[in-house]
């Protein structure tokens, strides 16, 4: 995963218990590699390859998902960041194994999701392969 983080401005560490509390509040199970990164850097912002990525701090997830009315428009998704524009990155928690998808902020609907990966490292690899 580290090779994809070079273009990101990392933030300070957080406590794993805050991540577990957030999972509980959102009814989600985050991928282990995402949790490892968030413990080391509670959010991040910058480039992955040619793609821009904003990772939200763990304590912002509940409030921002409520603010974007994710349960109303795309129940089962938990947004954790964006491309800084119109695309959200989210965990799809509707199945046994959580996957990572992208979905538009405007027109957010389960019919509009694109599967990106089943790991957080995979979404970083996906983003690094895109050409803008």
C-alpha positions in Angstrom: 0.0 0.0 0.0 2.8 2.4 0.9 3.9 2.9 -2.8 0.5 4.5 -3.5 0.7 7.0 -0.6 3.7 9.1 -1.9 1.4 11.8 -3.3 -0.8 12.1 -0.3 -0.5 14.5 2.6 -1.0 12.3 5.6 -2.5 13.4 8.9 -1.9 12.5 12.5 -2.6 9.0 14.0 -5.8 8.0 15.7 -6.9 5.3 18.1 -8.2 2.0 16.8 -11.1 2.1 19.3 -12.4 5.2 17.4 -12.5 3.2 14.3 -14.4 0.3 16.0 -16.9 2.8 17.4 -17.4 4.3 14.0 -18.0 0.9 12.4 -20.6 0.2 15.1 -22.4 3.5 14.6 -22.5 3.0 10.8 -23.2 -0.8 11.0 -20.2 -1.4 8.8 -17.1 -3.6 8.7 -14.2 -1.6 7.2 -11.4 -3.5 5.3 -8.4 -4.3 7.5 -6.0 -2.4 5.3 -8.2 0.8 5.5 -8.1 0.5 9.3 -4.4 0.1 9.3 -4.0 3.3 7.3 -6.5 5.3 9.3 -4.7 4.4 12.6 -1.4 5.7 11.0 -3.0 8.7 9.2 -6.5 9.8 10.2 -7.5 11.1 6.8 -5.3 12.2 3.9 -5.4 14.3 0.8 -3.5 14.5 -2.5 -2.8 12.5 -5.6 -2.7 8.8 -6.2 -1.2 8.5 -9.7 -3.1 11.1 -11.7 -6.2 10.8 -9.5 -7.1 13.2 -6.6 -8.2 11.6 -3.3 -9.6 13.0 -0.1 -9.9 10.5 2.7 -12.1 11.8 5.5 -11.1 11.6 9.1 -12.8 8.7 10.9 -14.6 11.0 13.3 -16.2 12.8 10.3 -17.7 9.7 8.7 -21.0 9.5 10.7 -21.8 13.2 10.3 -20.9 13.4 6.6 -22.8 10.2 5.7 -25.8 11.6 7.4 -25.3 15.0 5.7 -25.2 13.4 2.3 -28.3 11.3 3.2 -26.5 8.1 2.1 -29.0 5.9 3.9 -31.8 7.5 2.0 -30.3 7.5 -1.5 -27.9 4.5 -1.4 -28.6 2.4 1.7 -25.7 0.0 2.5 -23.0 2.4 1.3 -20.6 4.2 3.7 -18.8 7.1 2.1 -15.2 7.5 3.3 -13.8 10.0 0.8 -14.0 11.6 -2.6 -12.1 12.8 -5.6 -12.5 16.4 -4.4 -15.4 16.8 -7.0 -18.5 14.9 -7.9 -17.4 11.3 -7.1 -17.6 9.7 -3.7 -15.7 6.6 -2.6 -17.6 4.2 -0.4 -17.7 0.9 1.3 -20.5 -1.3 0.0 -21.7 -3.1 3.1 -24.7 -4.9 1.6 -23.0 -8.2 1.3 -20.9 -10.5 3.5 -17.6 -9.1 2.1 -17.3 -5.3 2.0 -16.3 -3.9 -1.3 -15.2 -0.5 -2.4 -17.2 1.4 -4.9 -17.4 4.9 -6.5 -20.8 6.7 -6.7 -21.7 10.2 -7.9 -22.6 12.6 -5.1 -25.4 14.0 -7.4 -27.7 11.3 -8.5 -26.4 9.0 -5.7 -28.2 5.7 -6.1 -27.2 2.0 -5.9 -27.8 1.7 -9.7 -25.0 4.3 -10.2 -22.2 2.5 -8.3 -19.0 1.3 -10.0 -17.1 -1.6 -8.3 -13.5 -0.6 -7.7 -12.0 -3.2 -5.4 -12.5 -5.5 -2.4 -9.5 -4.0 -0.5 -8.4 -0.5 0.3 -5.0 -1.2 -1.3 -7.0 -2.2 -4.4 -8.8 1.2 -4.6 -5.4 2.9 -4.4 -4.2 0.6 -7.3 -7.4 1.4 -9.2 -6.9 5.2 -8.8 -3.3 5.0 -9.7 -4.2 3.3 -13.0 -6.7 6.0 -14.1 -5.5 8.6 -16.5 -7.1 12.1 -16.2 
